[in-house]
Amino acid sequence: MSNMKVTQVEEVDYGMYIWQLPDGKFVTDGDGGYLSIPSKKGDIRRINLLKNTAKSYGLEEGRAVYWTGHRPVTDEEYENQKERLKWGLVPDEMDLPALLEDLKQKKSRGIL
């Protein structure tokens, strides 16, 4: 059992790159929003856009880190997601893997 390898399975082909400083912290604005750009993994054009934006803010050092399955949401979308969570629904209507899993669970319990 000690030889088991764990690998991350990316369920979707979208995500976002976030700018990370050398100390491991992520760059945020005053409202907690990340310096980020939505992208597919490995999109050099989008990575360079993020890198140039970071440089324009005087952040010469750092790197783009990919978060699979993440996307930026507006304050209104966030509030909607919180309401959906309260109602027992999948919070993000754009989270296809979660929606499919929810549908599968409901079918297995005879709800649908």
Wavefront OBJ file of the C-alpha trace (Angstrom):
o trace
v 0.000 0.000 0.000
v 2.908 2.416 0.442
v 3.580 2.526 -3.317
v 0.241 4.111 -4.182
v 0.431 7.168 -6.404
v -2.145 9.916 -6.261
v -2.771 11.994 -9.355
v -5.155 14.847 -9.896
v -7.829 14.246 -12.505
v -8.902 17.384 -14.296
v -12.619 17.053 -15.010
v -12.917 20.221 -17.086
v -10.663 22.003 -19.538
v -11.167 25.471 -18.109
v -9.656 27.239 -15.152
v -7.706 30.338 -14.348
v -4.162 31.491 -13.804
v -3.453 33.398 -10.590
v -0.320 35.482 -9.989
v 1.772 34.082 -7.136
v 4.632 35.976 -5.492
v 7.955 34.282 -4.638
v 6.901 34.076 -0.965
v 3.922 31.886 -1.969
v 1.245 34.539 -1.444
v -1.243 35.368 -4.164
v -1.795 38.943 -5.321
v -5.204 40.315 -4.345
v -6.931 43.670 -4.480
v -8.534 45.408 -1.512
v -11.740 43.399 -1.948
v -10.026 39.998 -1.946
v -10.144 39.508 -5.719
v -7.146 37.723 -7.210
v -4.906 39.045 -9.965
v -6.028 36.379 -12.404
v -7.106 35.523 -15.920
v -9.511 32.798 -17.089
v -7.737 30.349 -19.381
v -7.231 26.832 -20.593
v -4.193 25.118 -19.103
v -0.984 25.935 -20.940
v -2.303 28.920 -22.914
v 0.933 30.894 -23.275
v -0.855 33.957 -24.655
v -3.054 34.237 -21.539
v -0.097 33.550 -19.220
v 1.868 36.355 -20.885
v -1.098 38.732 -20.517
v -1.176 38.002 -16.783
v 2.603 38.348 -16.519
v 2.542 41.733 -18.290
v -0.289 42.938 -16.066
v 1.681 41.935 -12.965
v 4.709 43.821 -14.290
v 2.569 46.900 -14.908
v 1.820 46.873 -11.155
v 5.526 46.657 -10.343
v 5.458 42.929 -9.610
v 8.575 41.877 -11.507
v 8.919 38.544 -9.724
v 6.392 35.771 -9.398
v 4.693 33.187 -11.555
v 1.343 32.200 -12.973
v -0.269 29.265 -11.139
v -3.112 27.315 -12.769
v -6.270 26.482 -10.808
v -8.300 23.956 -12.767
v -12.081 24.294 -12.712
v -12.018 27.771 -11.163
v -13.475 30.865 -12.743
v -13.966 34.443 -11.681
v -17.489 35.329 -10.553
v -19.194 38.646 -9.990
v -20.561 39.656 -6.598
v -24.070 38.980 -7.928
v -23.102 35.471 -9.087
v -21.522 34.798 -5.694
v -24.689 35.808 -3.860
v -26.705 33.580 -6.211
v -24.343 30.677 -5.470
v -24.808 31.154 -1.715
v -28.600 31.051 -2.160
v -28.386 27.897 -4.301
v -26.241 26.260 -1.615
v -28.853 27.099 1.046
v -31.525 25.466 -1.132
v -29.456 22.270 -1.425
v -28.577 22.838 -5.076
v -25.178 22.756 -6.753
v -23.990 26.313 -6.077
v -22.403 27.024 -9.463
v -24.691 26.453 -12.414
v -21.580 26.327 -14.629
v -19.963 23.439 -12.681
v -20.846 20.657 -15.119
v -19.062 17.799 -13.268
v -20.871 18.686 -10.017
v -24.217 18.973 -11.817
v -23.737 15.567 -13.460
v -22.761 13.970 -10.136
v -25.821 15.516 -8.473
v -28.055 14.130 -11.223
v -26.454 10.675 -10.856
v -27.002 10.721 -7.076
v -30.632 11.767 -7.443
v -31.281 8.972 -9.944
v -29.641 6.387 -7.667
v -31.908 7.489 -4.769
v -35.028 7.403 -6.960
v -35.599 11.139 -6.757
v -35.679 11.494 -10.545
l 1 2 3 4 5 6 7 8 9 10 11 12 13 14 15 16 17 18 19 20 21 22 23 24 25 26 27 28 29 30 31 32 33 34 35 36 37 38 39 40 41 42 43 44 45 46 47 48 49 50 51 52 53 54 55 56 57 58 59 60 61 62 63 64 65 66 67 68 69 70 71 72 73 74 75 76 77 78 79 80 81 82 83 84 85 86 87 88 89 90 91 92 93 94 95 96 97 98 99 100 101 102 103 104 105 106 107 108 109 110 111 112
